[in-house]
Amino acid sequence: MKRQLNSYSIYLGEPAHPLFTLKSLKEDPSAALDLVQAVSRTKNRTVAASFFTRRLGMFTAMQLYMLIVYEEIWEGPDEELGFGAIEEYGNLTVSQFLTGGTFRPADPDEHRGTVRAILRTYVKDVSDPLRTVSPASSLTHWENMFGFLLYHFHVLLNDPYTAAEAQAVLDILKDGRTWEGLAKESLFARYLQDRRPSDLLNTTVRTTCCHSKDVPGLMQCGFCPLKK
């Protein structure tokens, strides 16, 4: 599990170069975004906000991955999910650090509530404050996470050992009831357009640009609606 977390830029322990925590980001999004801009070397706050939620999207998608594969999720207060500056592939970036909390078993009978809590805590409750200090749309932040989730479902639905569990969580994500209080409809169902996740890999499935192409050292993503 630790190796899996590290492969998605999620580390255990304190960061060597701490920036902020999930708690402080929600309380003071402007200060947090200033630090993201400094790390990502972009003067554009829309680009910086999207850059950050793409990074956090890896953690959010990994929570759902762990729910499917291990029937566990990480649980901890917002102050124990930290963000630090770290070098990856020659570029300085923002990564996630679990400084406390614990991995706990998830009751299969409560998966809908667990999925809703993950979506609220790590997407909506981050998107809302970021939108007060950046023009990046809430849909941009949701789609930043969906790209990682799409790949996870591609892998897990095609593995006979995880297919049933993956389908159960996919059905929860496509169900509008899961999104009550989060959005007017299932944004993931709309994203999938009644197609299988595997059919959407390397397509222009996004409706918003993540601005990866505008971050120094990064390239245009494979889902970009502006892709030529």
N, C-alpha and C positions, 0 to 999 in steps of 0.2 A: 504494500500500500504506500509506503514512504517513497519508493522508487516511482510509482505512478504519480504521486503528488508532485514530486520534483520535476517530472517530465512536463508538467503543466505550470511550472514556475510557482509552485506552492511549497513553502519550506516550513519546517518545525523549528521553533525557537525565535530568539530576538534577532532582528536584522542588524547587520553591521552599520548600516547607514539609514536609520529610521527617518521616515517622512511624516506619517500621521497614522491614525487608526481609523477604522470604520466609524467609530463613535465621533471622533473629532471632525471627520469629513462631513458627517450629517449635521453637526452643530455649526461648523464654519466652512462651508464648501468653497468660499472664495479663497481662503488661505491655503486649503488643500490643493485647489486648482493652480494656484501660483506655483506650488512646488512641482506639480505635474508638468507645467509649462517649462520650468527650469530643467527638469530631467529629460523631457522629450525634445527640448530645443525648438519649440514652436511658440510664436507670438500670438497665434490664433487660439482663442479660448474654446471655440467650437471643436477644433481639431484636438486640443488637449483633453477636453471632456470625453470625446469619443475614444481617444487613445486610452484613457483610464478605464472606461467601462468595457473595452475589449479585453483589457488585462483582468478586470474583475469578472468578466464573462467566463474566463477559463475556470475560475474558482466555482462560480455558480453552476456551470455545466458539470464540473467534477463532483459537486454535491449530489446531483441527480445520478451521475454515473455510479457513485458509491452506494446510493440507495438501491440501484438495480443489481449491482454485482455483489455487494457485501451485505446488503440490508442494514447499512449503517450510514450515519451522517455525522459531520462535525457539528458540535453544539457548544457555543460559548457566547459570552457577552460581546458586544460590538468592540469594546476596547481591547479584546484579545485577538482580533483579526487586524494585524498591522500591515503596513505597506512600507517598503524600503527600496532604496536605489541600489541596483545591482547591474553588473555588466553581463550581457548575453549576446553572443555572436558578434562581439566587437562594438555593440551599442549599449549605452546606458539606458536602463529602463526601470519600470516600477514593477516589483513583484510582491507577492502576498506571503505573509508570515503568520503562522498560527503560534501565538505566544502563550497560549493557555487553552482552556476549554478541553473537550474530550470527544472521542468518537463513541457514539452510543448506538445501540440497536434501534432500528426503526420498526415499529409495529406494522405489519402488513395491512391490518384493518384500518390504519390511520394514515395511509399513504397520501390520500387527497389533501388532508390537512398539512402533512409534512411538505408536500410539493408547493402548496399555497404559501406556507411560511418561508420557504426558500426563495420563491419568486418575489415575495414582498420585501424580505429583509435585504436581499442582495441586488435587486433590480429596481423595483418601484421606489423603495425608501432611499435609494441612492440617486436615481434619476430625478426625483422631485426636487431635492435641494440643488442638484447640479443645474437644473433648468432655470434656477433663480439667478445664476451667475454666468450662464452660457446659453447661446441660442440653439445648441444641439437639441434635437427633438427627442421626446421620450421614445418614439419608435426606433430611432437610431440606437438608443441604448439597449432596447429589447433585442433588436436584430444583431447587435454585437455579441450577445450571448447565444442567440439561436444558431449562429454559424458553427460554434463548437459543439453544440447539442446535436446538430444535424449529423456531424461526423460520428459522434458517439452512437447514435441510433443506427447509423449505417453499419457499424461494426457489431453492435450488440444484437440487432435483429437478424443478422446473418450468422450468428453463433447459436447452434442448437442448445447450448448450455444456458444461454441468457435470453433467448428469444421471447419466451413467455413473460418473463419479468419485465423485459424492455417494452413489450407490447402493452402491458398493463400500465406502465408509467406514461407511455405515449398516449394511451387513451385518456388518461387523467389530464394530460397537458392539452389535448384537443377538445376537452369537454368545457363548454362555456361556464358551467357551474364553478369550476376551479378558479375562474378569473373574476368572479364577483367581487367587487371592491378594488380590483386591479385594473380592469379594462372593460369596455362594453361587450367584448366578445373574446374568444380564444385567439390571441394574437399568433400563437404557434400554429393553430389550424389554418389561419389565414396565410401564414408564411408558407405552409406546406402546399397549399392550393390543391388539396385532395390527391396529392401524390406521395409516393413512398420517399423517405429520406434519401435512400440510395440513388433515386432518380434525379435528385437535385444537386448532387455534388458537382462542383465546378461549373455551375450554371449561374445566370444572373438572377438568382432567387431573391436577393435583397431588393427592397424598394427605396432604401436610403443608402447614402454613401457613408462608409465608416471613416473616411479621410485617412486611411492608412497610407495612401499614396502621397499625402501631404506632410508626413512625419519624416524628418531627415533620417536616412538609413533604412527606411522601410519601403515596401513595394505595394502596388495596388493589389487588393485581395481578389480571390477568384470568384467571389459572389457579387462583385461590384455592378450596379446597374449602369454605370458609366463606362463599363469595359468595352473596348473597341475590338 
